[in-house]
Amino acid sequence: MSVGAFPSRFVRYSLRKPCSIWYKPPQTCRRRFGSKFKMADQDKTLVHAIEAESGPIYFSSATQISQKDAASFSTPKEFPDFAVFYSVSAYRSKNPRVNDIRANSRLLGDIGNNLGPEHALLHGFSFIPEQPDTFRKQFFIPSPTVNEPLNRFVREMAVKFGQPEYFEHVLREGKLLQTRVEVSDGGTRHEEEMMTVETPPCHPAFLHPDNNAVFHSYNRALDILRECPDVEGVSELLSVASALVPGTFNVASLQEKCQHPVIVLEGLDATGKTTLTESLGKMLSAPVLQSPPPPIRHLREVFDSQPELIRRAYYTLGNYILAMQVAEEAQTCPVVIDRFWNSTTAYSIATEVGCGDESQLPPRGHRVYTWPSDLLKPHLAMLLMVNEASRGARLEGRGMGKTEEEIRLEKSVLFRRRLVEAYLRLENPSLQVVNASGSKEKVFASTVQVLKDFSILKD
């Protein structure tokens, strides 16, 4: 089906100032924000968000907002300059989360195939603040005018993906009017005025562990993969994991096996990580191991094409498979690891927070940054950092094709800032930053000093 083209330009459009709606975050967020959070009609209020470049724009029903709250409007919000937004999702309340995420990925593909890459598409989500597991991603398709062919297309998508409703958002005379269209009831329409609301104290993707693709246990990664046996590579991945990771492994016993230091090096591409791991390996007479490990590395390209939840489940299993090898090697010699759980998690956090800078990340101290209790812990983890100009020059000097992640890092300064800050917020253990901007010799000397500071090397 073809629909009329519309521009993908974005300019300022100020609505009413955002309402001060209070949220009750989970326990992990209260350490920073306290516990006195409230929301009018909290069991009914659905909050929508459009992901703009600077961060999500949150809005909700004006009828759910008390007059007292309405009086506390502050800074105007900005909307893209389109008259109409049609929004649809593929999430279903009774579906396992992995099924919803796969369906949403197919919906995104259908939208692209039907509308074409030249059409604007905005990502977004919705959630009920007092029910954090209600977080669901959705897509907003903008149009300069009310567009009946586009409306029919969105309705078709809602029907195809089993949705009871879809939404039409119209900007009119400085107001945002939302119409909820019921798919199964003859297209019954319910219109109400919407108001922008304040940013919640914690990104909704991290209000509940099932909302995101950060894994804090081996079993959760296994469960996700077992729910999609039809995905290419899953059967082989599970078979390898079953053979290499004992069903009743004990992380404490693995830790005790490590009679020699386990050192992890992290960093973006072109920070000198490969060179440094090789140099450390030679100096320490240590094997240099990589994540994902060889038994499943050939599946990396297959899983990189999957939705984020499945993709990160693959990398997570890779970390646990690698941990088994590390524990064996570290009985007799030090071990150096090129990327581990740190990068799996930092990339996932930066991706799940789909827009904005590091201010959109979960606050420091949030459980999402904590090392899994069932994963072998390194004695030292270091993060190599260089300024972006130097890193870009090194990439150009390689003359090699760029990875998908590197293309994204290059395109989005904000994604790169989220990623680096996510690395820095990881804890237990925290990453020790090494300035890798200088010569190879200087960087190596700085790294040796860190090893001495942690008593891995003696003066």
LORO-740583 format. One line per field, with one value per residue (C-alpha): residue number from 1; chain; y, x, z. Coordinates in steps of 0.1 Angstrom, whole numbers, plus 2048, in hexadecimal, padded with zeros to 3 digits. Layout:
REM residues N
nr = [NUM:...] $
kette = [A:...] $
py = [Y:...] $
px = [X:...] $
pz = [Z:...] $
***
This chain:
REM residues 459
nr = [1:2:3:4:5:6:7:8:9:10:11:12:13:14:15:16:17:18:19:20:21:22:23:24:25:26:27:28:29:30:31:32:33:34:35:36:37:38:39:40:41:42:43:44:45:46:47:48:49:50:51:52:53:54:55:56:57:58:59:60:61:62:63:64:65:66:67:68:69:70:71:72:73:74:75:76:77:78:79:80:81:82:83:84:85:86:87:88:89:90:91:92:93:94:95:96:97:98:99:100:101:102:103:104:105:106:107:108:109:110:111:112:113:114:115:116:117:118:119:120:121:122:123:124:125:126:127:128:129:130:131:132:133:134:135:136:137:138:139:140:141:142:143:144:145:146:147:148:149:150:151:152:153:154:155:156:157:158:159:160:161:162:163:164:165:166:167:168:169:170:171:172:173:174:175:176:177:178:179:180:181:182:183:184:185:186:187:188:189:190:191:192:193:194:195:196:197:198:199:200:201:202:203:204:205:206:207:208:209:210:211:212:213:214:215:216:217:218:219:220:221:222:223:224:225:226:227:228:229:230:231:232:233:234:235:236:237:238:239:240:241:242:243:244:245:246:247:248:249:250:251:252:253:254:255:256:257:258:259:260:261:262:263:264:265:266:267:268:269:270:271:272:273:274:275:276:277:278:279:280:281:282:283:284:285:286:287:288:289:290:291:292:293:294:295:296:297:298:299:300:301:302:303:304:305:306:307:308:309:310:311:312:313:314:315:316:317:318:319:320:321:322:323:324:325:326:327:328:329:330:331:332:333:334:335:336:337:338:339:340:341:342:343:344:345:346:347:348:349:350:351:352:353:354:355:356:357:358:359:360:361:362:363:364:365:366:367:368:369:370:371:372:373:374:375:376:377:378:379:380:381:382:383:384:385:386:387:388:389:390:391:392:393:394:395:396:397:398:399:400:401:402:403:404:405:406:407:408:409:410:411:412:413:414:415:416:417:418:419:420:421:422:423:424:425:426:427:428:429:430:431:432:433:434:435:436:437:438:439:440:441:442:443:444:445:446:447:448:449:450:451:452:453:454:455:456:457:458:459] $
kette = [A:A:A:A:A:A:A:A:A:A:A:A:A:A:A:A:A:A:A:A:A:A:A:A:A:A:A:A:A:A:A:A:A:A:A:A:A:A:A:A:A:A:A:A:A:A:A:A:A:A:A:A:A:A:A:A:A:A:A:A:A:A:A:A:A:A:A:A:A:A:A:A:A:A:A:A:A:A:A:A:A:A:A:A:A:A:A:A:A:A:A:A:A:A:A:A:A:A:A:A:A:A:A:A:A:A:A:A:A:A:A:A:A:A:A:A:A:A:A:A:A:A:A:A:A:A:A:A:A:A:A:A:A:A:A:A:A:A:A:A:A:A:A:A:A:A:A:A:A:A:A:A:A:A:A:A:A:A:A:A:A:A:A:A:A:A:A:A:A:A:A:A:A:A:A:A:A:A:A:A:A:A:A:A:A:A:A:A:A:A:A:A:A:A:A:A:A:A:A:A:A:A:A:A:A:A:A:A:A:A:A:A:A:A:A:A:A:A:A:A:A:A:A:A:A:A:A:A:A:A:A:A:A:A:A:A:A:A:A:A:A:A:A:A:A:A:A:A:A:A:A:A:A:A:A:A:A:A:A:A:A:A:A:A:A:A:A:A:A:A:A:A:A:A:A:A:A:A:A:A:A:A:A:A:A:A:A:A:A:A:A:A:A:A:A:A:A:A:A:A:A:A:A:A:A:A:A:A:A:A:A:A:A:A:A:A:A:A:A:A:A:A:A:A:A:A:A:A:A:A:A:A:A:A:A:A:A:A:A:A:A:A:A:A:A:A:A:A:A:A:A:A:A:A:A:A:A:A:A:A:A:A:A:A:A:A:A:A:A:A:A:A:A:A:A:A:A:A:A:A:A:A:A:A:A:A:A:A:A:A:A:A:A:A:A:A:A:A:A:A:A:A:A:A:A:A:A:A:A:A:A:A:A:A:A:A:A:A:A:A:A:A:A:A:A:A:A:A:A:A:A:A:A:A:A:A:A:A:A:A:A:A:A:A:A:A:A:A:A:A:A:A:A:A:A:A:A:A:A] $
py = [800:822:843:866:874:88D:8A0:894:8B7:8BF:8E3:8F1:8EE:8FA:8EB:8F4:8F3:8D0:8C6:8BC:898:884:861:845:835:812:80E:810:834:840:842:861:86F:866:854:86F:86B:86D:86F:879:85B:846:825:833:84C:841:856:857:863:86D:868:88A:890:8A2:888:87A:891:884:88B:87F:885:8A7:898:884:8A3:8B6:8DC:8DF:8CD:8E0:901:8F5:8F5:900:8FE:8F9:8D9:8D6:8BF:8B8:8CE:8B6:8BB:896:878:854:83C:817:7FB:7D5:7CE:7B8:7B7:791:78A:781:79F:78F:788:7AD:7B9:7A2:7AD:7D2:7CB:7BC:7DA:7F2:7DE:7DF:805:809:7F2:804:828:827:835:858:85B:869:851:858:83F:841:82E:82F:823:826:835:820:801:801:7E0:7F1:801:7FB:809:819:82B:84E:854:87A:88B:8B0:8AC:893:876:85C:843:845:841:821:814:819:808:7EA:7E7:7E8:7CC:7B8:7BA:7B3:7D6:7E1:805:81E:844:863:882:8A4:8C5:8E0:904:8FD:8DE:8B9:8A5:87F:869:844:82F:80E:7F4:7D9:7F1:7FF:819:82A:84A:859:87C:88E:8AB:8A1:8B5:8B2:8A5:8A6:88C:870:86C:84B:841:82A:80F:80A:80B:7E5:7CB:7BC:7DD:7DD:7C7:7C8:7A6:7A0:77A:75D:74E:76D:76C:747:74D:768:752:734:749:74D:72B:734:750:746:73C:738:712:711:72C:71A:6F9:709:71A:6F9:6E7:702:711:6F8:6F8:6FD:713:725:747:747:727:736:754:73F:72D:74F:74D:767:789:78D:7AE:7BD:7D8:7EC:809:815:80B:81B:823:80B:7EE:7D2:7DF:7E3:7C1:7B0:7C4:7BB:797:795:7A7:791:771:771:764:780:775:787:78A:77B:75C:746:72B:744:760:755:75C:780:78D:779:787:7AA:7AB:7A2:7B9:7C7:7AF:790:79F:7A7:785:777:78D:785:760:767:777:759:740:755:756:730:732:74F:73B:71E:734:74A:72B:72C:74F:772:777:796:79A:7B0:7BC:7AB:7B2:7D7:7DD:7C6:7DB:7FE:7FA:7EC:809:823:813:80E:833:83B:861:87E:881:870:883:86A:84C:83B:84D:842:826:816:7F0:7EF:7F9:7DD:7BE:79E:789:769:775:771:793:7A0:7AD:7CC:7DC:7F9:811:820:843:85B:87C:877:889:871:853:85E:863:840:831:842:835:811:812:7F7:7F5:802:7ED:7F5:802:817:827:82F:83E:853:860:867:87C:877:851:852:868:850:833:841:84D:82B:81B:834:82C:806:7FB:7DE:7DF:802:808:818:833:833:850:840:85F:85E:848:822:823:83E:82B:80B:81C:82B:809:7F9:813:80A:7E5:7F0:805:7E6:7D0:7BB:7C5:7CE:7EC] $
px = [800:80D:805:80D:830:836:855:86C:876:873:870:864:83F:838:81A:80E:829:82E:819:82A:81E:82F:83B:842:862:86D:883:8A3:89A:88F:8B3:8B7:894:883:862:848:83B:817:802:7DE:7C8:7E8:7D7:7C8:7E1:7F3:812:81E:841:84F:875:882:8A7:8AC:898:875:857:83D:818:7F8:7D3:7C9:7AB:7C1:7D4:7C7:7C2:7DD:7F6:7EB:7F5:819:821:845:85B:84A:851:858:847:852:840:825:7FF:7F7:807:7FA:807:806:817:81A:81A:7FE:7F7:7F7:815:837:84E:865:847:83C:85F:862:83F:849:868:852:83A:858:861:83E:83D:85E:854:832:83C:860:87F:878:85A:85F:85B:85E:864:853:843:828:824:80F:826:817:81A:83E:83A:821:83E:839:84A:836:83A:82E:828:825:812:80E:7E9:7CE:7D5:7BA:7D1:7EA:7CE:7C2:7E6:7EA:7C9:7D4:7F4:7DF:7C9:7E7:7F9:7DA:7D7:7B5:7BD:7D4:7D7:7D4:7E4:7DB:7EC:7D2:7D3:7EF:7DE:7E6:7C6:7C8:7AE:7AE:7A0:791:799:77F:762:75A:776:767:77B:782:791:7A2:7BB:7DE:7F8:81D:82A:84B:866:864:881:88C:889:86A:87F:891:873:870:88B:875:873:896:8B2:8CA:8D0:8DA:8D8:8E0:8BE:8AC:8C0:8B9:894:892:8A4:88E:86F:87B:887:87E:898:8B7:8D4:8C1:8C1:8E6:8ED:8D9:8EA:90D:903:8F5:916:92D:91A:911:8EC:8F5:914:91E:92D:93F:952:95B:968:97D:98C:99B:9BD:9CA:9BD:9A1:9A4:989:990:973:970:961:970:992:99B:9B9:9A8:9B4:9D8:9D8:9C9:9E4:9FF:9F1:9EE:A12:A1E:A09:A0D:9E7:9CF:9BA:995:979:954:940:956:960:946:92A:93C:931:90D:914:908:8E8:8DF:8E9:8CC:8B3:89F:8B4:8A6:8B0:8D1:8DC:8D1:8EA:906:8FC:8FF:921:92C:923:933:952:952:955:975:982:97E:992:9AE:9B1:9BA:9DD:9E3:9D4:9B9:9B3:990:987:964:94C:92B:934:930:912:900:90C:901:8E0:8D9:8E3:8CD:8AE:8B0:8A8:8AF:8BE:8DF:8ED:8D3:8B9:8CB:8C0:8CF:8F0:8EA:8CE:8CF:8D3:8F8:900:914:8FF:901:906:922:947:955:976:991:995:981:98F:97F:995:98A:997:989:971:987:9A4:98D:97E:9A1:9AB:98B:993:9B6:9AA:99A:982:95C:949:933:90E:916:933:91C:903:91E:92A:907:8FB:910:8F4:8F5:91B:917:8FD:913:932:91F:90E:931:93B:91C:922:92C:938:951:953:968:98A:98E:9AF:9B7:9C0:9C6:9EC:A06:A04:A21:A11:9EF:A01:A14:9F3:9E3:A01:9FD:9D8:9E3:9FB:9E0:9CB:9E8:9E7:A0B:A25:A3B] $
pz = [800:7F7:80A:801:808:823:82E:84A:856:87B:88A:8AA:8B4:8D7:8EA:90C:927:936:953:973:976:991:98C:9A5:999:9A4:9C3:9AE:9A4:9C6:9D4:9BF:9BC:9DD:9E1:9E1:9BE:9B3:994:98F:986:987:97E:95E:950:931:928:904:8F9:8D7:8D4:8C9:8C4:8E5:8F8:8FC:8FB:914:912:922:924:930:941:959:965:983:982:99D:987:968:97A:97D:958:951:932:910:8FD:8D8:8C0:89C:882:876:879:87F:88F:88B:8A5:8A7:8BA:8B8:8DD:8EC:911:914:8FE:90B:908:8EE:8D7:8DA:8D1:8B3:8A8:8AC:896:87B:87E:879:85A:84C:851:83F:822:81D:823:817:827:81C:833:856:873:898:8B2:8D4:8F0:90A:92E:94D:968:985:970:963:950:939:925:900:8E1:8C5:8A5:89B:876:870:854:84B:849:852:83A:834:821:83D:857:845:844:869:86F:85A:86E:88F:882:875:896:8AC:8BA:8CA:8C1:8B0:8B6:8A1:8AF:8A0:8A7:8A5:8B2:8CA:8D8:8D4:8CF:8D1:8C2:8CD:8B1:8BB:8A1:8AB:8B2:890:893:8B1:8B8:8DA:8D9:8F6:8FA:904:918:919:93B:94D:946:95F:977:967:943:940:92F:950:968:964:95B:940:92E:921:912:930:93F:963:962:94C:950:943:923:91F:924:90A:8F0:8F8:8F0:8CC:8C0:89C:89B:886:89C:8BC:8BC:8B6:8D0:8EB:8E3:8E6:907:915:90D:91B:938:953:95D:982:97F:99F:999:9BB:9B1:990:9A1:9B8:99A:98F:9A1:988:97E:965:952:93B:922:914:8FB:8DB:8BA:8B2:8D7:8D4:8E7:8D0:8D1:8F7:8FE:8E8:8FB:91D:913:909:929:940:92C:92B:911:901:8FF:8ED:8F1:8E0:8E3:8C5:8CA:8C2:8B0:88E:899:8A0:87E:881:8A3:89B:883:89F:8B6:8D2:8ED:8D9:8CE:8F1:8FD:8E5:8F2:915:910:900:920:935:91C:91D:943:944:92E:943:963:955:947:966:97B:96C:95E:95B:941:92B:91C:8FF:908:920:932:934:90F:90B:926:91C:8F8:903:91B:901:8E7:8FE:906:8E2:8E1:8F4:906:925:93B:92E:93D:95D:97B:98A:9A3:98F:990:96A:96E:987:97E:97D:99C:988:971:977:981:974:98C:977:95B:947:92E:913:909:8EE:8E1:8C4:8AB:8B2:8B1:890:880:88C:87C:85B:85C:85F:83D:848:845:863:879:87E:8A1:895:87A:895:8AC:88F:886:8A9:8C1:8DB:8D8:8DD:8FC:90B:904:914:933:936:937:952:967:968:98B:9A0:990:982:963:967:94D:939:923:902:8ED:8EF:8DF:8E2:8FA:910:911:91A:936:944:943:955:970:975:978:994:9A5:9A7:9B3:993:98C:9A6:9A3] $
***
